[in-house]
Amino acid sequence: MRCKKTVRGSVRRVLIRFRDDLLGRLVAQALAEARVPLSEDAIAARFQGRGPWKKRLPQILDTLIAIGRVRPVEGGKSYVLQ
């Protein structure tokens, strides 16, 4: 029984990482297609999905900035793809 819980936890962690990677790629793709700086609200408006992911958009952008895929402009109010 304990083994099943460990496997479930591992699968859940992998799915969360996959989801985070996918969201990061989608945000980067939205910035690439825009070709102009986009604010967080403008990025969120490009997606139809509802739910808590929009609350994580600042974290996703921070991650993309940290790995060098996105650059903040206009005093950090907008973002462009590097």
N, C-alpha and C positions, 0 to 999 in steps of 0.2 A: 504494500500500500504506500509506503514511504517513497518508493521508487517512482510511482506514478505522479506524486506531488512534485518531485524534483524535475521530472520530465516536463510537466505542465508549466512549472516556473521557468524552465529553460526555453521552452517554446514561446512563452509569453514575452520573455526578454528579447528573443530574436524577432518576433513580430513587432514589438515596439521599436526596435532599432530599424527594421525595414520600413515601418511607417514614417519614422522621423527622416530617414534618408529619402524616401519618396516625396515627402512634403518639401524638403529642402530643394530637391531637384525641380519640383513644380514651381516653387517660388523663383528659383533661378531662371527657369524657362519663361515665366511671366515677365521678369525683368528684361530678358534678352529680346523678347518679342516687342516690348514697349519701345525700346530704343531711346527713351527719355527717362529722367529720374521719376520714380514713383514713391508716393508716401505709403505708410502702412495701410491706411484706409483704401488707397487706390489698388494696392496689391490684393487686399482682402476682397474688394469688389470684383476682381477678375475670377473669383471662384464662387460657384453656386452652393457648395456644401455648407451645411449648417453644423453646429456643434461646437465643442470646446476647442477645436484646433485653432480657431481664430484668436483665442486667448494666448496661445503659444507662439503666435506669429513673431512677437519681439524676440523670443528665445531662438526661433529658427533663423531670423535675420542676424542675431548676434553670432550664432554658430557659423553662418555663411561669411560674415565679416572676419571671424577668427581664422577661418581656413583660407581666406583670401579670394573668395569667389564674388563677394559683393563689397561695394565701397559706399559709405555714407557721404552724402553731399548736402549742401544747403544747411549746414549746421546740424546734421544728423536727422533732419526732418524727411529727407528723401533718400532713395537708394538707387544705385546703378550697378549693373553687372561689370566685373572687371575683365 
